[in-house]
Amino acid sequence: MALLALLVVLMLPLSAAHAAEETDAPTPSPSAGATSEPGSGETTAPAAQPPAEGPYVRVRLLDEAADEPVAGVTLTVESEGGEEVGSAQTDPDGVVIVPIPELGTYTVTLDEDSLPDGIELGDDTKSEITITARINGANGGLFPIGVQEVESVSFADRLTTSLVSGVKFGLIVALAALGLSLIFGTTGLTNFAHGELITFGALATYVANRGLGMPVVLAGVVAVVVSAAFGWAQDRGLWRPLRRRGTGLIAMMIVSIGLSLLLRNLYQYSIGSSRKSLSEYVSQARTDYGIVSLADKEIAIIGISVVTIVVVCIALMRTRMGKAMRAVSDNPALSASSGLKVDRVISSVWVLGTALTGLAGVLLAINSQINFLMGFKLLLLVFAAVTLGGLGTIWGALFGSMVIGIMVEVGPLFGVPSSIKEVGALVVLILVLLIRPQGILGRRERIG
């Protein structure tokens, strides 16, 4: 009950607003949002059709230099509060039609990644325009852009950029993997709800930022604290009673799957299925640092991740609680007979592990947009990182995370489609485990 109460309190500021949006939102026409994925063979969307009723945004994308429409480019419409209303690709006439829930001011943003290969926006071109919807029907706007050819980039430069992105992504995965490894090491639980703990950190940041008006930095700190409290509530309200009843690890794993489904549906009910953005650090220009270019938020993400991992590792090696956690991980029964309060140590592990996982969600929310499935999509990579490095080992989780992160980001340079770039990392996982089943840094153990 404490677990559900904490979650309901967190989601309360957004649930009422989202329910109102769902009630008032018009049903979009099936053809209005018809799009084709980049690389699917189709470069343009079908002709945009207006909805049968209700207000909608109609935007025409025009190349100023050639005075011609630009087809096959994705435009996203967001409300004044920063919530995504819808997106679609421009049709052969360069037109996009997106239904909107109510009259008001909306921002139309161009996805630069959807521009044709070899083309980018001109230096003086904005990637977004603002449209004010005043009538219950078409609210039109012209989106003029200037494009220019992209200067060819050498393979070495692209490889360097991908490696830096891989390190950044790997560090985010490492925070979540470190939390998972701590929990698995001390309890033996394979927690399939761990991905939802990542989403919990991201959504807590969004609630504190958008719902309570906090700056993003303060909202991130609050989200980590709330995530730690959520971990403590999970252990006290669910996992500790199951341990005391003597519930087996397989049964507890099934319970974690059920918890994962419950949390995921609560998230979707609270914020909807569309992507959300924070109020700050959504888009930042990159600065050149020699051979790489990084945005300020990317530097902050890398710095925060490295400092957090170093501090946690030192604490696990030097502090009394860290030694107690390692003792319980090695032999819980012997630790209990030696006078250690095992349940208290496990509660501390849940607090620390969930706080680290929540921090991963905070950094992922700052790095990209928020979605109720974001943690679930990252869960497989977190499991892969922990398994690749060696189950139950802290250093293995960190090493495996860096390998997974780099493989995911570098894979597209060697022919892996961007839509399935995670597959390359999972192939590496399979190959390594065929040679070393215990993982790269895991210990070989006798079974039976």
Secondary structure, DSSP 8 states (H G I E B T S, - for coil): -HHHHHHHHHHHHHHHHHHHHHHH-----TTTT----TTSS--S-------SSS-EEEEEEEETTTTEE--S-EEEEEETTSBEEEEEE--TTSEEEEE-SSSEEEEEEE-GGGS-TTEEE-TT--SEEEEEE-SSSEEEEEEEE-EEE-----HHHHHHHHHHHHHHHHHHHHHHHHHHHHHHHHH----TTHHHHHHHHHHHHHIIIIIT---HHHHHHHHHHHHHHHHHHHIIIIIHHHHHTT--HHHHHHHHHHHHHHHHHHHHHHH-SS-B--SSSSS---EEETTEEE-HHHHHHHHHHHHHHHHHHHHHHHSHHHHHHHHHHH-HHHHHHTT--HHHHHHHHHHHHHHHHHHHHHHHHHHS-B-TTHHHHHHHHHHHHHHHH-TT-HHHHHHHHHHHHHHHHHGGGGT--GGGTHHHHHHHHHHHHHH-TT-SS-------
